């Protein structure tokens, strides 16, 4: 679950979670799971980090840590011995407890999203792979996927494309495009700042920063690869445009 990219909403929810953390810091108890005791205060801290963002988790954890640092009797005793280590144990540890789970969740969610993109690509390519894939095991795999309807594939594609529609991220990615660096995503400006390029009498949209885009994908694209590596990167034998024109390899 993600929140829409509404800063006001995120700030308001962070404030609500902060109030809950503050109250539970005074009146909350522990939940015992087997031999492990978990402070109830950690629930809104972790949830806030997951739903709002890692920074929110760290902020909520810091509030909890500061509350303990200034009000807890045991912390007050430890401060007299060594205030710095007590501060690390109360505040820094609590901030990390809110920050790290949110980062882990974000990492796992990104991997799951990449897996979903992989599934959409393989379903889209299945009719071609079922006929032309040289590996027999892969060809069988594609034959099984080729039975999925086009409506099913479009539904998956649209769901993925809309999943992050409201996210104002610095990077974006193309669901149906697989590359060695696909998981990094592309800088958003490459998709927003675009111009038309002429190719064999036809015009196609592309990033205005074509040099940066090509370097990102191919590295030194001005240097020809060895002869044995000069192979097509697209499995398509031709491209049919909307006007019916076909461009063949």
N, C-alpha and C positions, 0 to 999 in steps of 0.2 A: 504493500500500500504506500502511495506517495501523495503528498500534498501538491496542489497546483502552485505554480510559481507566483504566489501573492505574498509579498514581503510583509504587508500589514497583517495578513492572516497568520503568517508564521510567527511574527513578533507577539501577536495576541495569544496564540497557543503556547508559546514559550513562557509568557507571563502566567498563564493558567497552570502549566506544569510546575513552574517555579513556586507558586503558592501552595500547590499540593505537596511538593517536596519540603517546603518550609514547615508546613503543618505536621507532616509525618515525621519530620526530624524530632519534633517534640513528643508526639503522641503515638507514633508508629511502633510496631513491635516486630518480631521476627517470624518468618515462616520456616518451619523445619521440614526438609525433604531428606528423609533418611538420616544420615549423620551430619548433613550440611544445613546450616542456618543462613537464611537470606533475609536481609533487611527489607521491609516493605517499601522503604524509601527508594530502593534501587529500581522498583517497577516503573514509576513515572520517569525516572532518569533514563533508563534504557529505552522505554517506549518513545520518549521525547527525542532521543538521539536517532532512533530508527525512522520515525515519521517526519521529523522536521529537518534533521541533518546532524552530522557529527559535532558541529560547533555547538548545537543546542544541548547535546548530551554532555559535552564538556562543561558548558555553562551551568547546567542543572546539577552536575556532580560537584562543581565548585561551590554552589550555594549550600549543598548538603555538607560538604567538607568544612566550610567556614562556620556553619551553624554548630557543628560538633566541636570545632576548634575553640569557639568562644563560649560555649554553654555547657559542654560535657564535663562532669566532675573529674573523670579519669584523665581527660585531655588537659584540664587545668593543672593537675598534679604533674603530668609529663612535661608541661611547658616550663615548669620551674627547674626541671632537670636539663632540658635541651629544647628550646622553642623551635629551632630550625627543623630538627628531625620530626618533631611533633607536627609541624606544619606540613612536611612532606607526607607523613603518614595519614593525616586527616584530609587535607585539601587536595594535594596533587594526586594522591591515590584515588580519591573520589572522582576527580575530574577525568582521570584515565578510565575509571570504571564506566563513565558515561560515553567517553569518546571512542574507546576501542571496540565495544560491541556494535556501535553504529558503523564504524569502518568495516568490520567483518561482514555485517549485513549488506553494506553497499557493495563489497567485493563479490559476495555470493550472488546478489541480485544481478550484477553485471554479467557474471558467468552464465546464469540462467537465461538472461536475455540473449546472450551470444548463442547459446544452445538452441533457443527458439528460432533465431535467425538462420542457423544452420539447418534446422528442420524445414523451414519454409523454402530455402534454396534447393534442398535435395528433392522436395516434393515438386517444385517448379521444373527442375531439370529431369525428373523421372521419365517422362515419355521419350526424351532423347537418349538418356542413359540406358533405358531398357533395350534399345536397338543397337547403340553404337559403343557402349562401354566394353573395353577389351577384357577387363578382369571379370571372370565368370561369376564370382561371388558378388561383386558390386552390381553386375548386370541383373542378377537375381533380386538383389535389394531394390534396385530401381524398378524392376517389373512389379514387385509388390506395391511400391509406393505409387506407381502409375495408375493404380485402380482408384486412388483418391480423386474425387471430383474437382473440377476447376473452381467451383463455388466454395469448396472447403479450403482450397489454397488461398483464394482471395480473402476469405474470412480471416484466416491466420495472418495474412499480410497486412490487412487493414487494422487488425487488432494491435499488431506490433508497431505499425506506423503511428497509430494514435496514442500508444501507451505513454510516450514522452512528449506529446504534442505541446503541453503547457510548461515544459521545462526550459528555462532560459539557460541552457548549458553552454559552455565554451566550445564544446565539440559535439559533432553529430556524426551519424553513420548511415550507410545505405543498407537497408535490410537484405536486399537481394544481391549484394556485391560482397564477394569474399576476396580478401587480399591478405598478404602476410602481416600487415599492420592494421587489419580491420578493427581489432579490439581497442586500438588507441583512439579510433574515430578521427574525423577530419575537423580542422578548425571551422567553426560555424561561418566565418566570413567567406570561405571558399564557396559555400552554397548560396550565400546571400548576395555577395558582390560578384555578379556574373555578366558575361558578354557573349555575343554570338560569334561563332567561328565558322568559316567557310571550309567545307571539305567536299571535294569532287562535285562542286556545283550545288551542294546543299548546305544549309546553315543549322548549326547545333549550338545549344547553350553549353557553356563551360565556365569554370572559375576564371575570374579576371587575373588572378595571380597564377597563371599557368605554370610558371617556372617553379614556384613553391610547391604546387600540387604534384608535378612530375617528379621533383626531387624526393618528395615524401614517399611516393609509390616506388620509384625505380632507382633512387640514389642519383648517381651521375648518368643521367639519361642521354647526355650528348656523346658518351663513349659507347661504341658498338660492342655488344657482347661477343664472345668467341663464336665462330661459325656454327659449331655443334649445338649452341644454345639459342640460335636464332629461330625460334619456333613461335607460332601463333599462341597467344594467351587466351583467346576466346574459343570455346567449343562450338560456336555457331559457324555454319558454313555460309550463311548470308543473313542480311538484315532487311526486313521489309518495312518501309516507312508507311505512314498513314495514307499517303497519296498513292500507294501501290508500288512505288519504285523499290527495286531490290538492289542492294549493294552486296556483291559477292566477294569472297576472299580470292 
